[in-house]
Amino acid sequence: MNARRLRAVVVGASTGGMEALARVLGALEADFPLPVLVVQHVSPTADSSIPALLDERCRIRVKEADEKEPLRPATAYFAPANYHLLVEQDATLSLSTDERVCFARPSVDVLFETAAVAFGPALAGVVLTGANEDGSRGLAAIARAGGLTIVQDPATATAPAMPQAALAATAVDHVLPLEAIGPLLSRMAKDND
């Protein structure tokens, strides 16, 4: 495995994502040295209960993202309902109510594409379970920027369409069962030291 210095991780999930995110984020240690940015497809009127529930189950901090918030290690930032989550060039967060992408706002593609520009090869992108193709274009953008690409094995996904679309869109570095993704991220982050 090529040694690479990571600065951030982006994760996208849809149908079945709550349990998948609990497994991935729950595997990260309290001193995980990177920020994690997450898009989970939710209803436009959903409250912020998912980050709060995951915060209770995970060792890293889990919160809803705020406009212009700087990124901190050992923190997972969730896109709020009905807002796209973007990464600015200065590695702060931005929220947008621009048009839906792949019928979704927040969109995985929007997060992944802006993060790929901000972080280039220092980014890891993860596509988890989901029932559409959101994330496939974004993961391809991460691959083009030289970042690390990880896709949940569709056979282990509640809804395999999103991982399958990501695999069809680009060659990826790792196709893994759900339980192997968090430990891989931990190993890759430790390689930063």
N, C-alpha and C positions, 0 to 999 in steps of 0.2 A: 504494500500500500504506500503510495507516495505521501511523504510528509507534507502537510499543508497547515498553514496557520489560519484558523477560523476566527472570525470576529462576531458571527451571528448565525442563528439557525432560524429558518422559516418553515412553518408546518401548515398544511392545508387538509381539512377534513369536512365531510358532509354527513350523509346518512351513516349512523353507527359511530360517529366521531367522538361522542362523549366518553364512551368506554375506551376507545382506542387512545384518545388523548390522555386519559387517566393512566393507562399502561405506559405510554411513552414518557410523559412528564413525571410520573411517579417513580420511574427508574433513575431519574437524575438526582445526584447528591445535592445537599444544601449549599455546597461551595462550587456548584457548576459554574465554570468561569465565563459563560457566554449568555447574552440575552436570547430569548426565544420569542419569535413573533408568530401569532397563530390566527388563522382564519378558520372558524367553524361556521358553516352555513346555519343560520338561525332565522326564525320568523322576523320580519321587520319590526314587530311589536314586542319581541322577547325582552325580558328584563336581563339584568347582569348576573343571574344566578349561576351560570356555568362557571365563570371564573371564581366566584365565591365558593362553590362546591369543590372545585379542583384545588383551590388554595388550602382547604382543610385536609385534602388527601395527599398533597405533594410536599416534598421538602423544600423545593424552590418556591419563591413567591409567585402567585398567579393573580393577575389583576386585569381589569379592563384598561385598554390604552387610552391615553389622554393626548389631546392636540399639543404639539411641540414638545412632547415629553422626551428627555434624553434616555438613551438605552443604558441599562445597568445589568451586570452579570447576575446569574441565578434568579432571573425574573422572566416570567412568561407574560407577554402582553397580548391580550385578546382584542380583536376588532369588535367594536360595539355593534349592536344590531342596527342594520340599515345604513352603515357607514363603511366605505372602503378604508382599509388601513394601508398607508403608504410610508415608505422610508425616504426621507430627504437626503440630499448629498452630504449634509453635516451629521448624518446618522441620528437625527431626531425623527419622531413620528409625526405623521400628518393624517388627518381624517378628511374624507371627501364624500359628498352625496352625488357624485357624477353618475351617469347612466349605469344600469346593471350590466355586468359582464357574465356571459353564460347563465343568464337569468338570475344572477346572484349579486347582492350587495349586503355584506362584504364579499369580494371576489378573491379567490386564491391567486388567480393570474395577476391581478393588480398588485397585490403584496409581493409576489415572487419577482415580477418584472422590475418594480422599483427597487427592491432589495438587491437584485442582480446588478443594477447600475451603481448603487451606493457601495456595495461590498465586493463586487467582482469575484475573483477566485477565493476570497476569504469567507464565502457564504456556503452553508449547507442547506439544501432544500429537501423537504420530506412530504410526499403525497401519501395520505392515508385513505381509508375507506370513504366511498362516496358514490352517488348515483348519477353523476353527470361527468362532463369532461373538463370542468374547471380545474385549473392547476397544470394541465398538460402544456399549454403555451408557456406558462411561467417557468415550469421545470426545464423546458427546452432553452429558455433564456438564461437560466442559471448554468446549464451545461455549456452554452456558448460563451459565457463569461468565465468559464474555467472553474466553477464552483462544484461542490460535492453534491451528487444527486442520489436520493434514496427513495424507493417506492415500496410500500407494503405489498407483500405477495398477495395478488388478488385472491388466491385460494383461502387466505386467512381473513379476508375483509367481509364485513357484514354486507356491504354493497361493492362489488368489484369493478364497477364501470369507471370510477375515477382513477384507480391504479392502472387499469387496462389502458385507458386513454393516455396516461402519462408514459407508459411503456411503449405505446405506439408512436408517440410524438418525438422521442429522443432515446439514444442509448444512455442507460443509467449506470451509475457506479455500483449500486447495491439494490437487489430485490430481496427483501427479508420478511420473515414472519414477524408479526406485530411485537412479540416479546423480545426480539433481537434488536429492535431499532434504538430504544433508549440506551442499552449497554454500548452499542456502537458509537452513539453520539458522545457518551461519557469517555470512551477510549480516545476518540478523535480530539475531544477538548483537552484531554490530559496531554496529548501529543503537542499541544500548543506550548506547554511549559518548557 
